[in-house]
Amino acid sequence: MTKAEIFDSRACALGEGPLWHPERQQLFWFDILGKRLLSQLDGAALDWQFDEHVSAAGWIDRDRLIIASETGLFTFDIASGSRSLLHPLEAENPVTRSNDGRADPLGGFWIGTMGKQAEPEAGAIYRLYQGELRKLFDAITIPNAICFTPDGTTAYFCDTPRAKIMRQPLDQAGWPVGDATVFVDLGPEALFPDGAVCDAEGALWNAQWGAGRVARYLPDGQLDRVVHVGGKHSSCPVFGGADFSQLFVTTARQGLHEAGPGEGCLYRADTSYTGCPENRVIL
């Protein structure tokens, strides 16, 4: 078992959405409940405060991100902090906010929504592609584990309380085709899947809420290895570093009656595997 060490000690109430910007060699992540975006660059700690929940990002170019909030998808200028709305996201629904999201290999951006109090089946998963925001799946309570195989033929996602990571075939334009099937059922182990990312070999790395770990599953669904994370509520992994062999993992303090000093921090582990650069979002 590999052990991750604290990389950034700023504690997040709900750390999520880590993004390694491949052109900037810079890591970004969110504290959803704190309504802020955090970053670390060359040892310098950076953060931006928002007036609503923000949860996930993709990179558009060297200077701009796409960010998902509780009301919309918008572009974000890293240098100035200015933002511009691209598309509303359940802006008329005060119950929901955005949650897990990631860019796909064709430049689309997938984003899930959920109830702010995890209201049952209040959320959905959408894809923004070529200016169109289309709902893909509905009646989801906590959308997570959104990630893609390197060849772009398969997407993964989950509804955390259901404890099953689903595998979804995609067509040549990156839209779901056919029915999703169960990739991994974590129910028998009483584990709850959170965020996930695929490596260059097509294996899936899944953070498991409440278990303090990230588990690697081979393309056939078999458990391969585990990375231990000091924060109990491990929430989402991403590969980064110069050769994409470092695994960064967000954690959360939410729901912990006695949160120790490592809860909610960002962790890093060196691995013997290579991740894929995060896909660029094409507007």
C-alpha positions in Angstrom: 0.0 0.0 0.0 1.4 3.4 -1.1 0.9 6.3 1.3 0.1 9.9 0.3 1.6 12.8 2.2 0.2 16.2 2.8 1.0 18.6 -0.1 -1.0 21.6 1.0 -2.1 22.0 4.6 -4.9 24.5 4.0 -7.9 22.6 5.3 -11.0 22.5 3.1 -14.5 21.9 4.4 -15.2 20.0 1.2 -12.1 19.7 -1.0 -12.9 18.6 -4.6 -12.2 19.0 -8.3 -8.4 19.0 -8.5 -7.1 20.0 -11.9 -3.5 19.9 -13.1 -3.1 22.5 -15.8 -0.7 20.9 -18.2 0.5 24.2 -19.9 1.0 26.0 -16.7 2.3 23.1 -14.6 -0.1 24.4 -11.9 -2.5 22.6 -9.6 -6.0 24.0 -8.9 -8.7 22.6 -6.6 -11.9 23.7 -4.8 -13.3 24.0 -1.3 -17.0 23.7 -2.3 -18.5 24.7 1.0 -15.9 27.4 1.4 -16.9 28.8 -2.0 -13.3 29.2 -3.1 -10.7 28.1 -5.7 -7.3 27.2 -4.4 -4.0 26.8 -6.2 -0.3 26.2 -5.5 2.4 27.3 -7.8 6.2 27.0 -7.1 5.4 26.8 -3.4 3.1 29.9 -3.4 -0.4 29.4 -2.0 -3.1 31.1 -4.0 -6.8 31.4 -3.6 -9.9 33.1 -5.0 -13.1 33.7 -3.1 -16.6 33.4 -4.8 -20.1 34.3 -3.7 -21.5 30.9 -4.6 -20.5 27.3 -4.5 -17.9 26.3 -7.1 -16.8 22.7 -7.6 -15.0 21.7 -10.8 -12.9 23.1 -13.6 -11.3 22.4 -16.9 -8.6 24.3 -18.8 -9.5 26.3 -22.0 -6.1 27.7 -22.7 -3.0 28.9 -20.8 -4.9 31.8 -19.2 -8.5 30.6 -18.8 -10.4 27.9 -17.0 -14.0 26.8 -17.3 -15.5 26.7 -13.8 -18.8 25.1 -12.7 -20.8 26.9 -10.0 -24.2 26.3 -8.4 -25.8 28.5 -11.1 -23.7 28.2 -14.3 -20.6 27.4 -16.3 -18.3 30.3 -16.8 -14.9 31.2 -18.1 -12.4 32.4 -15.5 -9.3 34.5 -16.2 -6.5 33.2 -13.9 -4.6 36.5 -13.8 -7.4 38.9 -13.3 -10.0 36.7 -11.6 -12.7 38.0 -14.0 -15.4 35.7 -15.2 -17.9 35.4 -18.0 -21.0 33.2 -18.1 -21.0 30.6 -20.8 -24.2 28.7 -19.9 -26.7 28.6 -16.9 -26.6 25.4 -14.9 -29.9 24.8 -13.0 -29.8 28.5 -12.1 -33.5 28.5 -11.5 -33.2 25.7 -8.9 -32.1 27.0 -5.5 -31.9 23.4 -4.1 -29.0 22.3 -6.2 -25.3 23.1 -6.8 -22.6 21.7 -9.1 -20.4 18.8 -7.9 -17.9 16.5 -9.8 -16.8 17.3 -13.3 -14.1 16.7 -15.9 -13.3 17.3 -19.6 -13.6 14.5 -22.1 -11.0 13.7 -24.8 -13.1 15.5 -27.5 -13.1 18.7 -25.6 -16.6 18.4 -24.0 -17.1 19.2 -20.3 -19.1 16.9 -18.1 -20.6 18.2 -14.9 -22.9 16.8 -12.2 -25.4 18.6 -10.0 -26.8 17.6 -6.6 -28.9 18.9 -3.8 -27.1 21.1 -1.3 -28.4 18.8 1.4 -27.9 15.7 -0.8 -31.6 15.5 -1.4 -32.4 12.1 -3.0 -32.3 12.1 -6.8 -32.2 15.9 -7.0 -29.2 16.0 -9.3 -28.2 15.2 -12.9 -25.1 14.9 -15.1 -24.7 17.2 -18.1 -22.3 17.6 -21.0 -21.3 21.0 -22.5 -20.1 20.4 -26.1 -19.9 22.8 -29.0 -22.0 25.3 -27.1 -24.8 22.9 -26.2 -25.5 21.9 -22.6 -27.3 18.5 -22.7 -28.6 16.5 -19.8 -27.2 12.9 -20.0 -28.5 11.3 -16.7 -31.0 12.4 -14.2 -32.4 11.4 -10.8 -28.9 11.3 -9.3 -28.3 12.0 -5.7 -24.5 12.6 -5.6 -22.8 12.5 -9.0 -19.1 11.5 -8.9 -16.3 9.5 -10.6 -16.7 11.3 -13.9 -13.7 10.3 -16.0 -12.8 8.9 -19.4 -10.6 6.2 -21.0 -7.7 7.7 -22.9 -9.2 6.6 -26.3 -12.4 8.4 -25.6 -14.7 5.4 -26.1 -15.8 5.1 -22.5 -17.0 7.3 -19.7 -17.3 6.4 -16.1 -19.6 7.9 -13.4 -21.4 7.0 -10.2 -24.2 8.0 -7.9 -22.2 7.7 -4.6 -25.0 6.4 -2.3 -25.6 3.6 -4.8 -22.0 2.5 -4.4 -21.6 1.4 -8.1 -19.2 2.9 -10.6 -20.9 2.7 -14.0 -19.3 2.3 -17.4 -20.9 4.2 -20.3 -20.0 3.6 -24.0 -19.6 6.8 -26.1 -20.1 7.4 -29.8 -17.6 9.2 -32.1 -18.8 12.6 -30.9 -18.4 11.6 -27.3 -22.2 11.2 -26.5 -23.5 8.2 -24.6 -24.7 5.4 -26.7 -26.4 2.3 -25.3 -27.0 1.6 -21.6 -24.5 2.1 -18.8 -23.3 -1.1 -17.1 -21.8 -1.7 -13.7 -18.0 -1.5 -13.7 -17.4 -2.0 -10.0 -19.9 -2.7 -7.2 -18.5 -1.4 -3.9 -21.6 -2.2 -2.0 -20.5 -5.5 -0.6 -17.4 -3.8 0.8 -19.4 -0.9 2.3 -17.4 1.6 0.3 -18.6 4.7 -1.4 -17.1 5.9 -4.6 -16.2 9.6 -5.0 -14.1 11.3 -7.7 -12.0 9.3 -10.2 -9.5 9.6 -12.9 -8.1 7.2 -15.5 -4.4 6.7 -16.1 -2.6 6.1 -19.4 -3.2 2.4 -19.2 -6.9 2.9 -18.9 -7.1 1.9 -15.3 -9.4 3.9 -13.0 -8.3 5.5 -9.7 -11.2 6.1 -7.4 -11.2 8.1 -4.2 -13.5 6.4 -1.6 -15.4 8.7 0.8 -14.9 7.7 4.4 -12.2 5.1 3.7 -9.1 7.4 3.4 -7.9 5.8 0.2 -7.7 5.8 -3.6 -8.1 2.5 -5.2 -6.8 1.5 -8.7 -9.1 -0.7 -10.8 -8.0 -2.4 -14.0 -10.1 -2.1 -17.1 -11.8 -5.4 -16.2 -12.9 -4.0 -12.9 -10.4 -5.9 -10.7 -8.8 -4.1 -7.8 -5.1 -3.6 -8.5 -3.7 -1.5 -5.6 -4.5 1.1 -3.0 -3.0 4.5 -2.0 -3.7 5.4 1.6 -4.7 9.0 2.2 -4.5 10.6 5.7 -7.8 12.4 5.3 -10.7 10.0 6.0 -12.9 11.6 3.4 -10.8 11.3 0.3 -12.8 13.0 -2.4 -11.0 13.2 -5.8 -7.7 12.3 -7.4 -5.8 13.8 -10.4 -2.4 13.1 -12.0 0.1 15.8 -12.3 3.8 16.8 -12.1 6.3 17.0 -14.9 5.8 13.4 -16.0 2.2 13.0 -14.6 3.3 10.3 -12.2 2.2 12.2 -9.1 -1.2 11.5 -7.7 -2.9 14.5 -6.0 -6.0 13.8 -3.8 -8.4 16.2 -2.2 -10.1 15.5 1.1 -12.9 17.0 3.3 -13.7 17.8 6.9 -17.4 17.7 6.2 -19.3 15.4 8.5 -16.4 14.6 10.8 -17.2 15.2 14.5 -13.5 15.3 15.4 -11.5 16.5 12.5 -7.8 16.0 12.9 -5.1 18.3 11.4 -4.8 16.2 8.2 -8.5 16.3 7.4 -9.5 18.5 4.5 -5.9 18.9 3.3 -4.5 18.1 -0.2 -2.3 15.0 -0.5 0.3 13.8 -3.0 1.7 10.4 -3.7 4.5 9.4 -6.1 3.4 6.5 -8.2 5.0 4.1 -10.8 2.2 4.9 -13.2 1.6 7.7 -15.7 -1.5 9.7 -15.9 -2.9 11.5 -18.9 -2.8 15.3 -19.3 -6.2 16.7 -18.5 -8.1 17.3 -21.7 -8.6 20.8 -23.0 -12.1 22.2 -23.1 -13.0 23.4 -26.6 -15.6 26.1 -26.5 
